[in-house]
Amino acid sequence: MRYRIPTPLDRDLLILSNGSEIVGSDFVAARRGNDGNPSDPLLRRAAAQVEAYFARELVRFDLPLALDGSEFCMLVWRAVATLSFGEFVSYSDVARAIGRPLSHRGVARAMSLTPLALFVPAHRVVGSDGRLRGAGPRSMRRRLVAFERGYA
């Protein structure tokens, strides 16, 4: 099942569910309106949380996520999924948090492979100087950081 929800960032968020877990999400080209009310209860819950996020009323997403990747990626994604709205950490911070203090480059790679846009908030992992690394000027990561820092 799928549901597309408009966002204030000039993109829609497409959310995919298997009925028991969110199996995919990605930002896609915006279109007018949304898909109406989803019939899937999990998609309704996800949509409500996304709306609360963009209203700056949600601290952390609380949804069952289907993550599929290497053991290392899974550790990284689970750690990053616990970050709260506006909480930014460095690649090194994540590496230390998962017990692999020298693997900051691996963390960066895992963030580039994040399968669930927004729900695993890769945009909250930044360089040790607090700046966003590896994101183009019009990237969604950059837009999400600006949104959470109050610039958008």
N, C-alpha and C positions, 0 to 999 in steps of 0.2 A: 504494500500500500504506500501511497505517496501523497505528500501535501506540500504545496508551495505557499509560502507566506511572504508578503511584502516587508521590506525593512526600510528604514530611513537612509540607508547607505547606497541608494541607487542600484540595488541588487535585490533579488528575492532569495530566500533560503529554501532550498528544496530538501525535504526531509523524507527519508524512506524508513518504513517499519515492516517487520515481519509479524507484527501483532503482539510480540512479547519484548522486543528490543528495537532500539533505533539502530538500523544497519547501515545507514548512509546519510550524509548531509553535505550539501555543497551550495555555494553561492552561484546563482545563475542570472542571466540577463533578466531585468525587471520587465514585467508586463502589467497591464491594467488589472486591478482587482486581485482577488485570491481565488482559491479553488472552492470556496464555500466552506461549510463545516465538514471536517473529516468524519467519516463513520467510525474509524478506528479510535478507541478510547486513548490509546497511547499517543497517537498523532494529535488528538485534541489536547492532551496534557502537554506535549512538546510545544505545540503552537501557543498555548497559554503562557508557558515559561519563556518562549522567545519574545512574545509581546511584553511580558514583564521585564525582561532583560533590556529591551529597547526603551522601555519607560523608566529605566534606571531603578527598578523596584526589586530586581532579583540579584541576590548575592552569588549564588552558585546553582548550576543546573542539577536537578535531581531526577535523572532518567536512567533506565537500564540501557546500557550501551553495548553493542556487539563489536568488540574490538578483535581484530584478527591480524597478527603480525608476529615477528620474532619475539622471543622472551624479553629481550632488551627493550624493543619498541613498546611492548605491553607495559613494562615497568614504567617507562617514561610517560606514556599516555595516561596511565592511571594516576601517576603523581601530578601531572599537569591538570588533569580533570578536577582535582581538588582545589585549585586556585580560585580565589574569589574575585568578583568584579573589581577591577582597578588594582589588583595585586600583581605586580610584575616581579619576576625573578630572572636570574641569569641562567645561561646554559650550565655553568659551573654549579650553581645552586641546585639545579635539578639533578645533576650528576652526583653530588654529595648526598642528596635526599634519597636516592635509590641505592646508595652504597657503592657507587662506582665513581669515586672522586676525580679520576683522571679521564673520564669519558665525555667531556663537554662537546667534542666534535661528533660523537655518536648521538648525543642528545640533539644536536642541531640537525643531524640527518633524520632522526626519528620525527622531529617536528616538521620536516619537509614532507614526510610521508603520512602525516596525520589524516586518518580516513573520515573523521567526523568534524567537519568545519563547524566552528563555534562551540560545539559540545565538548570537544577536547581543545581548549583555547590556546592554540599554538602562538597566537599573537601576544600572549602574556609572558612569553619567554623571550628575553631580550639580551643584548650584550651586557657585559659586566659594567659598562659605562652608562647603562640605562637606555641606550639607543637601540632601535629596531635594526636587526641585521638581516641581510638577504631578502629584502622586500623592496620591490620596485615602487616608484612614486604613486602609482594608482592601484597598488595591491590591496586586497581586502584586509590583510594583516595590518597594513598601515592605517586603513580607515577604521578598523576596530580599535586599534591603540588610540587614535585620535578621539574616537567616541568615548572610550573609557576614561581618558585623561581630561575629558570635558572640552575638547577643541572642536567637536562636531556636534 
